[in-house]
Amino acid sequence: MPHLRFLVITLIFTVVSANAQTSETSNPPLWKQVKVNPIAAMQVWTTYTMGAEVYRSDEAKYEAVDDRLNFQLRRSRFGFKGDVGDRVKFNFTVAADLVGRDVLAGTDGGANNGASPQVRLWNAYVQWRLSPESEKLYLVTGYQVPQIGRESITSALRSSSLEKAWVQNYLRRHLVGTGPGRAVGVNVGGLLLHEKLSWGYDIGVFNPAMNANSGNSVGEVYSPLLTGRLVTYLGDPESKSYTTDHKLNYFGQRRGLSLALEGAWQAKGDAFQDNYGYGFDFLGDYDGWSLDGEYMVLGRRGEEAIATSAQTAYLRMSYTFELGEYWLEPSGMLAQLSGPVSAEDQAAAATLSAFAGEESVVDLGGNFYFTPNLKLSLHYTFRKGDAGAAGPGATVNNYFFQSGVGPILRGDWLGLGLVAIM
C-alpha cells in the first residue's frame, strides 16, 4: 500500500515541521509533546424494506422484488488522533462501511462490502493553530472534507436521524466527485469569540474530482476547487475551540443559533465551463431542542450556453429529555432534491453529468442514549421520486439508481440501529 505509507510519512513530517519552532523554544523534546488517542466507532443496522422495484429493460417496466430483512455494519471507524504540544492536532482514520448490505434494501449507499470487507482511508490531516494565543487562525492540511454544507461536515454517527440527509451525497459528488466527499487540500479557518456574538470562517483549496486517466488526473484542463463558509453564532457558539468536526445534539448544554453562508467554485474543466454550489445552513439549540437544516444550489455551465442547476434542502428537528440517567430523543427529518424535469432541461443536465428529477425523504423515529456515545435508534423512512421526462428506467438521481443493480425504485424501510463511539 505505497499510497498509504506516503500519506503516513507526509502526516508525520508535517507535524514535525509545523511544531519545529515550538520544540526549539520549549524544554520538553518533541517526542514528549506527542499525545495519541485511539479512535473506534461503529454503526450497526437491522432494516426491513418494503415496496422496492427493479427495472426490467427487456420488458421496459419496473417489477417488484421481495420485501427483505437486512443486517449490515453500516459504518465503522478506526484510527488515532492526538496532539503535538498545544498548537498541533492530527487525525488518521480508516473506515469499513456497508458490510453485509443487500443492494435491494431501501437504505442508501454503495454495494455490499463483501465477505472480506475492504478498508479505506477516511481522514488523514494535520491541524495547526497559527495564532499562538487565540482561535482566530488555523491551517488544516491533508485528506479531509471541504467545509461546506451542514450535513456534509457533520458526522453520521452524531446525527439525530437514523441516516444522514442524503443531500450530502449530492453536494459531495457534485463538488468532489465521490460519495465520501474527501479530497486532499488546504483549509484556513478560525473562530472570533465574543460573549453573545461570535463568528467562524473556513476558506479551502482542494483537488477537484479526478475522473480522467483512470482516476489519476483531473484531466487536460485544470482548475482547483475553492470553498468558503462564514458562520455567525448568536448566543453560545458550537465550540469554544476551532474544529472541523461538528455535531447537533448538545444534551441541553447549549443555547445558541448558528447561521452560515457558504459556496464553492471550480473554473473550467474537461466536462464544463464552471462548476459551483452555494447556499446557507443553520443549527439552533435551546435546552433540549435542536433544529438544523440547509439549502444548496448545485449548478454547472457548459459550452454554447448550456447550463443546469438543482436544489437540495433538508430540515430536521429533535427534542432530547432525560429519563433517569438516560436520554430519549424523538426526531423527524425532511430532505429534498429538486432538479430538472423537462426533456430539454434534463438533456442539459445529462450533457454536464449533473443530477435531475426529484427525490424526497421523510425520517421519523427516536433515539435512546445510554451515554452521549452509545445509543439505540428506531426510525421509519418514507421515500418517493419523480424522474420527470426521463421516464421509467432513468437513473437521474439516487432514488432511481443503485450501484450493482442499475435502475430501481427504492422502497420505504424500518430501521433499528446501534451507534457506539469510543
C-alpha positions in Angstrom: 0.0 0.0 0.0 2.5 2.7 -1.2 0.0 5.5 -1.2 -1.0 4.8 2.4 2.7 4.7 3.5 3.2 8.0 1.7 0.3 9.6 3.5 1.5 8.5 6.9 5.1 9.8 6.2 3.7 13.1 4.9 1.5 13.4 8.0 4.5 12.8 10.4 6.7 15.3 8.5 4.0 17.9 8.5 3.5 17.6 12.3 7.3 17.8 12.9 7.8 20.8 10.7 4.8 22.6 12.0 5.9 22.2 15.5 9.7 22.7 15.0 9.7 26.3 16.2 7.8 25.4 19.4 10.0 22.4 20.1 13.1 24.5 19.7 12.0 27.1 22.3 10.5 24.8 24.9 12.2 22.4 27.3 10.5 19.1 26.6 11.8 17.3 23.5 9.3 16.9 20.6 8.6 13.2 21.2 7.5 14.0 24.8 4.9 16.5 23.5 3.1 13.9 21.4 -0.2 12.6 22.8 -2.1 9.9 20.9 -5.6 8.6 21.5 -7.3 5.7 19.7 -10.4 6.1 17.6 -13.0 3.3 17.4 -16.7 3.6 16.4 -19.4 1.5 14.7 -22.9 1.8 13.5 -24.9 -1.4 13.1 -28.3 -1.6 11.4 -31.2 -4.1 11.2 -33.6 -2.9 8.5 -36.8 -4.1 6.8 -37.5 -2.8 3.3 -41.0 -2.7 1.7 -42.0 -1.9 -1.8 -38.7 -1.8 -3.8 -38.8 -2.4 -7.5 -36.2 -3.2 -10.2 -36.4 -2.1 -13.8 -36.5 -4.9 -16.4 -35.1 -3.4 -19.6 -36.4 -6.3 -21.8 -40.0 -5.6 -20.7 -39.5 -1.8 -20.2 -41.2 -1.8 -16.8 -40.4 -2.0 -13.1 -41.0 -5.3 -11.3 -41.5 -5.6 -7.5 -38.9 -7.6 -5.5 -39.5 -9.3 -2.2 -39.6 -7.3 1.0 -36.5 -8.1 3.0 -34.7 -8.1 6.3 -31.1 -7.0 6.2 -28.3 -6.8 8.7 -25.4 -4.6 8.0 -22.4 -2.9 9.5 -23.3 0.5 8.1 -20.2 2.3 9.3 -17.1 1.6 11.3 -14.1 3.9 12.1 -10.7 3.0 13.4 -7.5 5.0 13.8 -5.9 7.5 16.1 -5.9 11.2 16.8 -3.7 13.4 19.0 -1.7 16.5 19.8 1.8 17.7 19.4 2.2 20.4 22.0 -0.6 22.8 22.4 -0.9 24.0 18.8 -0.9 21.0 16.5 -3.5 18.2 16.3 -3.7 15.3 13.9 -6.2 12.7 12.8 -5.7 9.5 10.9 -8.8 7.3 10.4 -9.8 4.3 8.2 -13.3 3.1 7.5 -15.1 -0.2 6.7 -18.6 0.5 5.6 -21.7 -1.2 4.1 -20.6 -4.7 5.3 -23.4 -7.2 4.7 -25.6 -4.7 2.8 -28.2 -6.0 0.4 -28.3 -3.7 -2.6 -32.0 -4.2 -2.9 -32.6 -2.9 0.7 -34.1 0.6 0.7 -31.0 2.1 2.5 -28.6 4.4 0.7 -25.1 3.6 -0.2 -22.9 1.6 -2.5 -22.7 -2.2 -3.0 -22.1 -4.8 -0.3 -18.6 -4.5 1.0 -18.2 -8.3 0.7 -17.3 -11.3 2.7 -13.8 -10.0 3.1 -14.5 -6.3 3.7 -12.3 -3.6 2.2 -10.9 -0.9 4.4 -10.4 2.6 3.0 -8.7 5.8 4.2 -11.2 8.2 5.8 -9.3 11.1 7.3 -5.6 12.0 7.3 -4.9 15.6 8.2 -3.0 17.9 10.5 -4.5 21.0 12.2 -2.1 23.7 13.2 -3.0 26.7 15.3 -1.1 29.6 13.7 -2.3 32.2 16.2 -0.4 31.4 19.4 -2.9 32.8 21.9 -6.3 32.6 20.2 -8.6 30.6 18.0 -8.5 33.1 15.1 -6.2 31.4 12.7 -5.8 27.7 11.9 -4.3 25.7 9.0 -5.7 22.3 8.2 -3.9 20.3 5.5 -4.3 16.7 4.3 -7.1 14.4 3.2 -10.3 15.9 4.6 -13.9 17.0 4.0 -14.2 20.5 2.5 -16.0 22.8 4.9 -19.3 23.4 3.1 -22.8 22.0 3.8 -24.0 21.4 7.4 -24.8 17.8 6.7 -21.6 17.0 4.9 -19.4 18.3 7.7 -21.4 16.6 10.5 -20.5 13.1 11.5 -23.2 10.5 10.6 -22.5 8.9 14.0 -23.8 12.2 15.6 -26.9 12.6 13.5 -30.4 12.5 15.2 -31.9 10.8 12.1 -31.0 7.2 11.6 -29.3 8.0 8.3 -28.0 11.4 7.3 -29.9 13.6 4.9 -28.7 12.2 1.6 -28.4 15.8 0.3 -24.8 15.5 1.5 -24.2 12.8 -1.2 -25.4 15.1 -4.0 -23.3 18.0 -2.7 -20.2 15.8 -2.3 -20.5 14.2 -5.7 -21.2 17.5 -7.4 -18.1 19.2 -5.9 -15.6 16.4 -5.1 -16.8 13.6 -7.4 -17.2 10.9 -4.7 -19.8 9.9 -2.1 -17.3 10.1 0.9 -16.6 13.6 -0.2 -12.9 13.7 0.9 -10.2 15.4 -1.0 -6.6 16.4 -0.4 -6.2 20.1 0.1 -5.6 23.1 2.4 -8.1 24.8 4.6 -7.6 28.0 6.6 -10.2 28.7 9.3 -10.8 30.1 12.8 -13.1 31.5 15.4 -13.6 35.0 16.6 -15.2 34.5 20.0 -17.2 37.1 22.0 -19.7 36.9 24.8 -23.0 36.9 22.8 -22.0 37.2 19.1 -19.2 35.2 17.6 -18.0 34.2 14.1 -16.3 31.3 12.4 -14.8 31.0 8.9 -13.2 28.5 6.6 -11.5 29.0 3.2 -10.2 26.0 1.3 -8.4 24.9 -1.8 -8.7 21.3 -2.9 -8.1 18.8 -5.6 -11.2 18.6 -7.8 -12.7 15.3 -9.0 -10.1 13.1 -10.5 -12.1 11.5 -13.3 -9.5 11.3 -16.1 -6.7 8.8 -16.7 -8.3 6.0 -14.6 -8.9 8.3 -11.7 -5.4 9.7 -11.6 -5.9 13.2 -13.1 -8.4 16.0 -13.2 -8.0 16.0 -17.0 -6.3 18.1 -19.6 -8.0 21.3 -18.3 -7.2 22.1 -14.7 -8.9 24.3 -12.1 -8.8 23.8 -8.4 -11.9 23.5 -6.2 -12.3 26.6 -4.0 -14.6 26.6 -0.9 -15.7 29.1 1.7 -18.0 29.2 4.7 -18.9 32.0 7.1 -20.9 31.3 10.2 -22.4 33.7 12.8 -23.1 32.4 16.3 -25.8 34.1 18.3 -25.6 33.1 22.0 -23.4 30.1 22.7 -21.0 29.0 19.8 -20.9 25.4 18.9 -17.4 25.1 20.3 -15.0 27.3 22.2 -12.1 26.0 20.1 -11.8 25.7 16.4 -12.6 22.3 14.8 -13.6 20.8 11.5 -15.7 18.2 13.3 -19.4 19.1 14.0 -22.3 17.7 15.9 -26.0 18.5 16.5 -27.1 17.4 20.0 -25.6 19.2 23.0 -27.9 17.4 25.5 -29.3 20.7 26.9 -25.9 22.4 27.4 -26.2 24.9 24.5 -28.4 27.9 23.9 -27.3 29.3 20.6 -28.1 29.8 16.9 -25.6 29.2 14.1 -26.3 30.8 10.7 -23.9 30.1 7.9 -23.4 31.2 4.3 -21.2 29.1 2.0 -20.1 28.5 -1.5 -17.8 26.5 -3.8 -16.5 27.1 -7.3 -14.4 25.4 -9.8 -13.4 27.1 -13.1 -13.2 25.3 -16.4 -12.7 21.6 -16.6 -12.9 18.9 -19.2 -16.6 18.5 -18.8 -17.8 22.1 -18.1 -17.0 25.7 -18.2 -17.5 26.1 -14.5 -19.0 24.1 -11.6 -20.5 25.7 -8.5 -22.5 25.3 -5.3 -23.8 27.9 -2.9 -26.4 28.2 -0.1 -26.9 28.5 3.6 -27.3 26.3 6.7 -28.3 26.7 10.3 -28.3 25.0 13.7 -30.3 26.1 16.7 -30.1 24.6 20.1 -32.1 25.6 23.1 -32.0 23.4 26.2 -33.2 20.0 24.7 -34.5 21.4 21.4 -32.4 21.1 18.2 -33.3 22.4 14.8 -30.9 22.2 11.8 -31.1 22.4 8.0 -29.5 23.6 4.8 -30.4 24.8 1.3 -27.9 24.5 -1.5 -27.9 25.3 -5.2 -25.8 23.0 -7.4 -25.0 24.2 -10.9 -22.9 23.8 -13.9 -22.3 25.7 -17.1 -21.1 24.3 -20.4 -20.3 25.4 -23.9 -22.9 27.0 -26.2 -24.8 28.5 -23.3 -25.7 25.0 -21.9 -26.5 25.2 -18.2 -28.1 23.2 -15.4 -28.9 23.5 -11.7 -30.6 21.6 -9.0 -31.6 22.5 -5.4 -31.1 20.3 -2.3 -32.5 21.0 1.1 -33.2 19.3 4.5 -34.9 20.3 7.8 -34.5 18.2 11.0 -35.9 18.7 14.5 -35.4 16.8 17.7 -36.0 17.2 21.4 -33.8 15.4 24.0 -35.1 14.9 27.5 -33.8 12.9 30.5 -35.2 9.6 31.6 -33.4 9.0 34.9 -29.7 8.7 34.0 -30.5 8.2 30.2 -31.9 10.4 27.4 -34.7 10.0 24.9 -34.7 12.0 21.6 -37.7 11.9 19.3 -36.8 13.3 15.9 -38.1 14.0 12.4 -36.4 15.0 9.1 -37.4 16.1 5.7 -34.9 16.0 2.7 -35.4 17.0 -0.9 -33.7 17.1 -4.3 -35.4 19.4 -6.9 -33.7 19.0 -10.3 -34.7 19.5 -13.9 -37.8 17.6 -15.0 -38.5 18.8 -18.6 -36.9 16.9 -21.5 -34.8 19.9 -22.6 -33.5 20.7 -19.1 -32.7 17.0 -18.4 -30.8 16.8 -21.7 -28.6 19.7 -20.5 -28.1 18.0 -17.1 -27.1 14.8 -18.9 -24.6 16.6 -21.1 -23.0 18.2 -18.0 -23.2 14.9 -15.9 -25.5 16.6 -13.3 -28.4 15.4 -11.3 -32.0 15.7 -12.5 -35.6 14.8 -11.4 -36.9 14.9 -7.9 -36.5 12.9 -4.7 -38.0 13.4 -1.2 -37.3 11.6 2.1 -39.1 11.6 5.4 -37.5 10.1 8.5 -39.4 9.7 11.8 -38.3 8.0 14.9 -36.4 8.2 18.2 -33.0 7.6 19.8 -32.3 6.2 23.3 -29.0 7.3 24.7 -27.3 5.2 27.4 -24.5 7.8 27.2 -23.8 10.5 24.5 -21.6 8.0 22.8 -23.9 4.9 23.0 -27.4 5.0 21.5 -30.2 2.8 20.1 -32.4 4.2 17.3 -35.7 3.1 15.8 -36.8 5.0 12.7 -39.1 4.7 9.7 -38.1 6.2 6.3 -40.5 7.1 3.6 -39.2 7.7 0.1 -40.5 8.8 -3.3 -39.1 10.2 -6.5 -40.0 11.7 -9.9 -37.9 11.1 -12.9 -39.7 13.7 -15.0 -39.5 13.5 -18.7 -36.7 10.8 -18.5 -39.4 8.3 -17.6 -39.1 4.7 -16.4 -35.6 3.2 -16.4 -33.9 6.6 -15.9 -31.1 6.9 -13.4 -31.2 10.7 -12.9 -30.8 10.7 -9.1 -30.3 8.4 -6.1 -33.9 7.3 -5.8 -33.7 5.7 -9.2 -30.2 4.2 -9.2 -28.3 1.6 -7.1 -24.7 0.6 -7.9 -24.6 -3.1 -8.6 -28.2 -3.2 -9.8 -28.9 -0.2 -12.1 -32.4 1.4 -12.4 -34.6 0.8 -9.4 -37.4 2.4 -7.3 -36.3 2.4 -3.7 -38.7 1.2 -1.1 -39.6 2.5 2.3 -37.8 1.0 5.3 -37.9 0.5 9.0 -34.6 0.6 10.8 -33.2 -0.4 14.2 -29.7 1.0 14.8 -26.9 0.9 17.3 -24.1 3.5 17.5 -21.1 3.0 19.8 -18.2 5.6 19.9 -15.1 5.2 21.9 
